[in-house]
Amino acid sequence: MADSEQKVIIDNTEYALSSLSQEAKTQITNLRVVENEIAQLKAKLAIASTAKIAYQHALKNALPVETH
C-alpha cells in the first residue's frame, strides 16, 4: 500500500479504499451523503429554533402591558 492511498476507518479498522468492493464503496458514498444531509438539517433546525425565540420575544413585546 502506498502512503498516498486513500483510506477509511470503520469500527477502528483502517481499510485502503482500493481494497474495498464496489458495494462497500457505494455504501461509504451513501453514508457520506446522509451525513451531509443530517448536517444540513441540523443547521436548518438551529435557524428555525433561533427564529422561534425571536418570534416569542416579538409576541411578548406585542402583548398589552398588565397594570395592577
C-alpha positions in Angstrom: 0.0 0.0 0.0 1.3 3.4 -0.9 1.2 6.1 1.8 -0.8 8.4 -0.5 -3.5 5.8 -0.9 -6.9 6.9 0.4 -8.0 5.1 3.5 -11.1 4.9 5.6 -11.6 3.8 9.2 -14.6 1.6 10.0 -15.1 0.3 13.5 -11.5 1.2 14.4 -10.1 -0.7 11.5 -8.3 1.1 8.7 -9.0 0.0 5.1 -7.5 1.1 1.8 -10.3 2.3 -0.4 -8.8 0.3 -3.3 -9.2 -2.9 -1.4 -12.9 -2.5 -0.8 -15.6 -3.9 -3.0 -17.8 -1.7 -5.2 -20.7 -2.4 -2.8 -18.6 -1.2 0.2 -17.6 1.9 -1.8 -21.2 2.6 -2.7 -22.3 2.3 1.0 -19.5 4.7 2.0 -20.8 7.2 -0.5 -24.3 6.7 0.8 -23.2 7.3 4.3 -21.3 10.5 3.3 -24.4 11.8 1.5 -26.7 11.0 4.5 -24.2 12.6 7.0 -24.2 15.7 4.9 -28.0 15.8 4.8 -28.1 15.4 8.6 -25.7 18.3 9.0 -27.8 20.5 6.7 -31.0 19.5 8.6 -29.3 20.3 11.9 -28.3 23.8 10.6 -31.9 24.4 9.4 -33.2 23.3 12.9 -30.8 25.7 14.5 -32.1 28.5 12.3 -35.7 27.6 13.0 -35.1 27.5 16.7 -33.5 30.9 16.7 -36.4 32.3 14.7 -38.9 30.7 17.2 -37.1 32.5 20.1 -37.2 35.8 18.1 -41.0 35.4 17.4 -41.6 34.6 21.1 -39.9 37.8 22.1 -41.8 39.7 19.5 -45.1 38.3 20.7 -44.3 39.2 24.3 -43.4 42.8 23.2 -46.7 43.0 21.2 -48.9 42.0 24.2 -50.6 44.6 26.3 -48.8 45.6 29.4 -50.6 44.5 32.6 -51.1 47.1 35.2 -52.0 46.1 38.8 
